[in-house]
Amino acid sequence: MTVESSLETVFRLESARIVATAARIVRDVGIAEEIAQDVLVAALEQWPESGVPERPGAWLTAAAKHRAVDLVRRRETYARKLAELGRTLDEAAYDPEPSGPGDIDDDMLRLVFTACHPVLSAEARTALTLRLVGGLRTDEIARAFLVPEPTVAQRIVRAKRTLAKADVPFEVPYGADRAARLGSVLEVIYLIFNEGYAATAGDDLLRPGLCEDALRLARQLAALMPKEGEVHGLAALLELQASRTAARTGPGGAPVLLADQDRTRWNRLLIRRGYAALERAVEAGGATGPYALQAAVAACHARAVTYAETDWATIAALYGRLAAVAPSPVVELNRAVAVSMAEGPEAGLALVDALAAAPDLDRYHLLPSVRGDLLARLGRGTEARAEFERAAALTRNERERALLLQRAARAARMGDDDVS
């Protein structure tokens, strides 16, 4: 691996922590991101000669701290900054901040809450946090939102300007302010996990670092807000989804469909944690929240010893309840899959066809993928092949594309009216 490729990998994994650390010092997420980019350039200049450090992430973070301190010293007098921060700049740069009642000593969580400030629109909050905390490129965020890339780019630029203009403090808020931002924070953590669980682009299906960051944030948020049912619902969902990670890819990183996964590789500890978090969600009155309902779906899968034993009728009913509280075409697509397993592929295909005109799914590769699967189960191989090929053309993940093309080839071989 070259120095450049090593640096690219490290920066991808560590950029959120670097930005969060710098933001705590300069109190501006836009400037903090610029500092992170400056550090990346510095590493590109120095590492080819000095070699990759033993702890490259720590090197980048330390360099960002130094640059942040230097920037603050140049921008304002040392005495004025002391009055604002209440401690020396060196202490701010190198020592953790003391935690107050109900606070969390975690720069990344502060970064999430800052980026989810109500001064921003809901769309801008999520896009900015995915960029800063998730380390996602603009095109990846656009894919997650199912919106054009220029739209996301504009949201991010405007969001950083708005936060700077409003002088939003870099902190985990309290009371009503915290509650006002909670929905956006939960959505952001969920989307970060999803990008790690099924990467929108690239050569790998999984990006474990994103899953780990999202799961850690969800756990810490649950500890911070123990009476919020949906916080526990999200934690339960992520624990249960993460439990399947080891079984989702085979040798060489090829995707393994749910029906074909070796369930002995599912992480039983994470499953137990998921069950416990789901119980806490119910106890806190959050059983009917969107994340708790999705966690209940995941729990149904976790309880099934084999794929054939899955309680699809209950899953279909849960998706019906989810569609009532958080309607979206993607939820309806998932419900169609569950209905097809509970009532037969014809019933599922009717629901999928009703979604064909949904504009939000126009470029969503899982729509033709699901339709291809249902057509294959109905023995309509020629049509199934066309749908799988269409799905392969839409996805930007190389692993998914390869799997979809394999399924297209199998559908072509099966021919029409052959369900074997």
Residue pairs with C-beta under 8 A, 6 or more apart in sequence:
1 9
3 47
3 48
3 51
3 52
4 44
4 48
6 47
6 52
6 56
7 40
7 43
7 44
7 47
7 52
7 56
10 56
10 57
10 60
11 18
11 40
11 43
11 60
12 135
12 209
13 57
13 135
13 209
14 56
14 57
14 60
14 61
15 36
15 135
16 108
16 111
16 132
16 133
16 134
16 135
16 213
17 57
17 61
17 107
17 108
18 35
18 36
18 39
18 60
18 61
18 64
19 29
19 32
19 33
19 35
19 36
19 111
19 132
19 133
20 32
20 107
20 108
20 110
20 111
20 132
20 133
21 61
21 64
21 65
21 68
21 107
22 31
22 32
22 35
22 36
22 64
22 65
22 67
22 68
23 29
23 32
23 107
23 110
23 111
23 114
23 170
24 92
24 97
24 107
24 110
24 170
25 65
25 68
25 69
25 72
25 89
25 92
25 93
26 32
26 35
26 68
26 71
26 72
27 167
27 169
27 170
28 163
28 164
29 111
29 114
29 115
29 128
29 132
29 160
29 163
29 170
30 160
30 161
30 163
30 164
31 71
31 164
32 68
33 131
33 132
33 160
35 64
35 67
35 68
35 71
36 60
36 64
38 67
39 60
39 63
39 64
39 67
40 60
42 63
43 56
43 59
43 60
43 63
47 53
53 59
65 93
65 94
66 93
68 93
69 89
69 90
69 92
69 93
72 81
72 89
73 81
73 89
78 89
81 89
82 88
82 89
85 92
96 105
97 105
98 105
99 105
102 174
102 224
103 172
103 224
104 110
104 172
104 220
104 223
104 224
106 220
108 133
108 213
108 217
109 172
109 217
109 220
109 221
110 170
110 171
110 172
111 129
111 132
111 133
111 170
112 129
112 133
112 185
112 188
112 189
112 217
113 171
113 172
113 173
113 178
113 181
113 185
114 163
114 168
114 169
114 170
114 171
115 125
115 128
115 129
115 132
115 133
115 159
115 163
115 188
116 125
116 126
116 129
116 181
116 184
116 185
116 188
117 125
117 163
117 166
117 168
117 181
118 180
118 181
119 162
119 163
119 166
119 168
120 128
120 159
120 162
120 163
121 155
122 184
122 187
123 145
123 155
124 155
124 156
124 158
124 159
124 162
125 159
125 181
125 184
125 188
126 145
126 184
126 187
126 188
126 191
127 141
127 145
127 152
127 155
127 156
127 159
128 155
128 156
128 159
128 160
129 184
129 188
129 192
130 136
130 140
130 141
130 144
130 188
130 191
130 192
130 195
131 138
131 141
131 156
133 188
133 192
133 213
134 188
134 191
134 192
134 195
134 210
134 213
135 210
136 144
136 195
138 149
138 152
138 153
138 156
139 149
139 201
140 195
140 200
140 201
141 152
141 156
142 148
142 149
142 151
142 152
143 200
143 201
143 396
144 191
144 194
144 195
144 200
145 152
146 360
146 361
146 363
146 364
172 178
172 224
173 181
178 225
182 225
182 228
182 230
182 231
185 221
186 221
186 230
186 231
186 234
186 291
189 214
189 217
189 218
189 221
189 234
189 238
190 214
190 234
190 237
190 238
190 291
192 210
192 213
192 214
192 217
193 210
193 211
193 214
193 215
193 218
193 238
193 241
193 242
195 207
195 210
196 206
196 207
196 208
196 209
196 210
196 211
196 212
196 213
196 214
197 206
197 211
197 241
197 242
197 245
198 205
198 206
198 397
198 400
199 205
199 206
199 207
199 397
200 396
200 397
201 396
201 397
202 396
202 397
202 398
203 253
203 398
203 399
204 253
204 399
205 248
205 249
205 253
205 255
205 397
205 399
205 400
206 245
206 248
206 249
206 253
208 245
211 238
211 242
211 245
214 238
215 238
215 239
215 242
218 231
218 234
218 235
218 238
219 235
221 231
221 234
221 235
222 228
222 231
222 232
222 234
222 235
222 277
222 280
225 231
226 232
226 280
226 284
227 284
228 284
228 286
229 280
229 281
229 282
229 283
229 284
229 285
229 286
229 287
229 289
229 292
230 281
230 286
230 289
230 290
230 291
230 292
231 286
232 277
232 278
232 280
232 281
232 284
232 286
232 292
233 277
233 278
233 281
233 286
233 289
233 290
233 291
233 292
233 293
233 294
233 295
234 291
234 295
235 277
236 274
236 275
236 276
236 277
236 278
236 280
236 281
236 291
236 292
236 295
236 298
236 299
237 274
237 291
237 292
237 294
237 295
237 298
239 270
239 271
239 273
239 274
239 277
240 270
240 271
240 274
240 278
240 295
240 298
240 299
240 301
240 302
241 298
242 267
242 270
243 266
243 267
243 268
243 270
243 271
243 274
243 302
244 258
244 261
244 266
244 267
244 301
245 267
246 265
246 266
246 267
247 256
247 261
247 262
247 263
247 265
247 266
248 255
248 256
248 261
249 255
249 256
249 399
250 256
253 399
254 399
254 402
254 403
255 399
255 400
255 403
257 403
258 301
258 307
259 307
261 307
263 305
263 306
266 302
271 302
274 295
274 298
274 299
274 302
275 299
275 302
277 295
278 292
278 295
278 296
278 299
281 287
281 289
281 291
281 292
281 295
282 292
286 292
287 296
288 321
288 325
289 325
290 322
290 325
290 326
293 318
293 321
293 322
293 325
294 322
296 318
297 315
297 318
297 319
297 322
300 310
300 311
300 314
300 315
300 318
301 310
301 315
303 311
304 310
304 311
310 341
312 338
312 341
312 342
313 342
315 338
315 341
315 342
316 335
316 338
316 339
316 341
316 342
316 343
319 331
319 334
319 335
319 338
320 335
322 331
322 335
323 331
323 332
323 335
328 360
329 355
329 358
329 360
329 361
329 364
330 360
330 361
330 364
330 366
332 351
332 355
333 352
333 355
333 361
333 366
333 367
333 370
335 351
336 348
336 349
336 351
336 352
336 355
336 370
337 348
337 370
339 347
339 348
339 351
340 347
340 348
340 349
340 351
340 374
340 377
341 348
345 374
345 377
345 378
346 378
348 370
348 374
349 371
349 374
349 375
349 378
352 367
352 370
352 371
352 374
353 371
355 361
355 367
356 367
361 367
363 394
364 394
365 391
365 392
365 394
365 395
365 400
365 404
366 391
367 391
368 387
368 388
368 390
368 391
368 394
369 387
369 388
369 391
369 404
371 387
372 383
372 384
372 385
372 386
372 387
372 388
372 390
372 391
372 404
372 407
372 408
372 411
373 384
373 407
375 381
375 383
375 384
375 387
375 411
376 384
376 407
376 410
376 411
376 414
377 419
378 419
379 414
379 416
379 417
379 418
379 419
380 416
380 417
381 411
381 412
381 413
381 414
381 415
381 416
381 418
382 411
382 412
382 415
382 416
383 416
384 407
384 408
384 411
384 414
385 408
385 409
385 411
385 412
388 404
388 405
388 407
388 408
388 411
389 404
389 405
389 408
391 404
392 400
392 401
392 404
392 405
392 408
395 401
395 404
414 420
